[in-house]
Amino acid sequence: MAGKAPAKKSSVSKKDAYKVEGDKVVRVKPVCPKCGPGVFMAVHKDRKACGRCGYTEFNKE
């Protein structure tokens, strides 16, 4: 029986959260204010959300 193929997940790696400027490493993604350093927030079109605690900041438009 031929069904639908499973959807491919896009993998997000830790290296995408950082950027090297000169000899320093800089965080690119925002950090959750509740969870603290080390927990990044997901950046969506209309909001930023923490996957660990659920904290959400909506963009002002």
C-alpha positions in Angstrom: 0.0 0.0 0.0 1.6 3.3 -1.1 1.0 6.1 1.4 2.4 9.5 1.9 6.1 9.8 2.4 7.0 11.1 5.9 7.7 14.8 6.1 11.4 15.7 6.3 12.3 17.7 9.3 14.7 20.6 9.0 17.6 20.2 11.4 18.6 23.2 13.4 22.1 22.9 14.7 23.9 24.7 17.6 26.3 26.3 15.2 23.5 28.4 13.7 23.0 30.1 17.1 26.5 31.6 17.1 28.7 33.8 14.9 32.4 34.5 15.0 33.5 38.1 14.9 37.2 38.5 14.9 38.4 36.4 17.8 35.1 36.5 19.7 32.0 34.2 19.6 28.7 36.2 19.6 25.2 34.8 20.1 22.9 35.4 17.2 19.6 34.2 18.6 17.9 35.8 21.6 18.3 34.2 25.1 15.2 33.4 27.2 15.0 35.9 30.1 13.4 33.3 32.4 15.6 30.3 31.7 18.8 32.3 31.4 22.0 31.9 29.3 22.2 28.7 27.3 18.5 28.5 26.4 17.8 30.2 23.1 14.4 31.4 21.9 13.0 30.4 18.5 12.5 33.3 16.2 9.2 33.3 14.3 7.6 35.8 11.9 5.5 37.4 14.6 7.0 36.3 17.9 10.0 34.9 19.8 9.3 31.8 21.9 11.2 29.6 24.4 10.8 25.9 23.8 11.7 25.1 27.3 9.4 27.2 29.5 7.0 28.6 26.9 7.8 32.3 27.4 6.7 34.3 24.4 7.5 37.8 23.2 5.3 39.2 20.4 6.8 41.6 17.8 5.3 45.1 17.9 4.0 46.1 14.5 
